[in-house]
Amino acid sequence: MEQFFQQLLNGLFQGSIYALIALGYTMVYGVLRFINFAHGDVFMLGAFTAFGLHKWLGPTFAAIPWPVSLALTLLISMVVCAVLGMVVERLAYRPLRNRPRLNVLITAIGVSLFIEYTGQLAFGATQRPFPELIPRTAIANTGGLTISIAQVVVLATTVLLLVGLRFIVMKTKMGLAMRALSLNPTASTLMGVNNGVVISFTFGLGSALAAAGGILYASLYPSIEPFMGVQPGLKAFVAAVLGGIGNIPGAALGGLIIGITETLVKGYSQNVGIPSGYSEGVAFVILILILVFKPSGLLGKVEREKV
Amino acid sequence: MKRYSAQIALIVALAISLGVSLVSDNIDAYYLDIALNVGINIILAVSLNLVNGHTGQFSLGHAAFMAVGAYGASIFTLEASQQLIPMLGGPSAFATGTAFLIALVIGGLCAAICGWLVGMPSLRLRGDYLAIVTLGFNEIVRVILQNTSGDGPFGGPLGLKGIPPHSSFFWVFALAAICVYVVASMVNSTYGRGFLAVRDDEVAAGSMGINTVRYKVTAFVTGSFFAGLAGGLYAHLRTTISPEGFNFLKSFDIVVIVILGGMGSTAGVVLAAILLTVLNEFLRDAEEYRMIVFSLLLIIMMIVRPQGLLPSLPFLNRKKKSA
């Protein structure tokens, strides 16, 4: 029983990061109707930006309390990645704005691989230890459950970012424009929305969340490499589809479900004699099931296709 | 005469591949290897083009079907060929060849069955969803193969080794020619027009009475079958296979060929398979730049020339829309 709750908790922490990445997919999809394949790679770039910052400013960061340096690291990396996301949108996706969706998807795959392999060239293919931004010491040990400070901070930061995002989307003018654009791009232009700016903003926001996800992920699993974004990126995408793509609470819910299921499968598969390596495939099995039985996702709306 | 031009082209191609095969001992092993890779990539790309280009379903998991074919064919060769060859009249060129052909077809059929299993449920999806599901299927196949036990028939993470090198110039190019012929004549037949109808507008095709699911599954199963054949050829060329060799990047390589050649253009795809395989050889010394070049190529193609290198040719491709 204790083991079950421990697994559940670990799944919750893991799932919260998936949720954070899934939000980026969902936002871009909601506004532009295409899967930004390169999202997982922005996640990687976020972790590497934090890594670089700490290499550069290490002594300064060591002198100030960790919550301050963490906030600074998060903020700077999020800004850097937001700018990168906007640049990618400008160079690769904007020229394809009115082309078939598949062309954009193919470009996105190209962008993703381009970032990964350029990253490999720039950072090297080896795994690097990630600096301890958040102390990894255990705080609670009650009832046989172990929780570390890092895990709590990750969860808290995720919740904070989720609430912040919901505020931006629901209460600000930019959020209103995003929602208008996602409903009908032509009508939103007629109502005075500058679609180009809104799309840029969406990419920036999504990329900033991915960067935060990358840093938090690397704080829990402290080793980084240029391909670290691939698997979390794919799983977060599955989470977005599971929750109903384009739906923000759905992405959060999907992330949690994927994280918890995966951790439970990993924890218990050995009890029934299945190698734990199979847990890598769990997310995709969920994906196929959800797409076959409820393609609009758990919280998504059904869309009718017209000729 | 014009009516039979495709059949004549097929026979000529088969004759040439047999002819070259007879003198292939005189060809430098390095160039022969590149040529065989070209042939295998032609099969892979043309079969993927049937799914992605002609039918408009975007599959990102072609390497998975290749893997199923490669494993199916190799296991047959490793486990059953020894018993089969004496039954076909002892170790002769004919017996080995027949056993190899059976192995390839078994690999192809295994892949086709997988294609059907994945296709039936997931082809109700369209566009980017299907892309992700096939990518997921690619991952599932890799994860399963990797987690099998090392002494089982699949060889676990290390894969299979000691597969006899049966893939000769004749086999590779004869099958490549058959693949091109089958795909081209399928698309150009009355039945095959349905593929293009599904691609151009699925909802409209459906309302005109076309059974869109059946067309999509047919394309998917045929594409998987040829991918399986190519996998078998690949296994019997390399003599070792491992799950990692059939990961997403392998699928990506094939997608790049199809995009460069032009989705829906058989001749373009054949040309692109030749170009990219040779380019791949040139980039072997600069391995770390290879994927950067390929991904940039893909992005630039999409922005500048999404229709691919060649304009549609009247013989192998669908005719251009007349105004």
Interface residues (C-beta under 8 A of the other chain):
Chain A: F34 I35 A92 P95 L96 R99 R101 L102 N103 V104 L105 I106 T107 I109 G110 V111 S112 L113 F114 E116 Y117 T118 Q120 L121 L234 F237 V238 V241 P275 G277 Y278 E280 G281 A283 F284 V285 L287 I288 L291 V292 P295 E305 K306 V307
Chain B: G56 F58 L60 P121 S122 R124 L125 G127 D128 Y129 A131 I132 V133 L135 G136 F137 E139 I140 V143 I144 Q146 N147 D201 V203 A204 S207 F252 V255 I259 E288 Y289 M291 I292 F294 S295 L296 L298 I299 M302 I303 P306
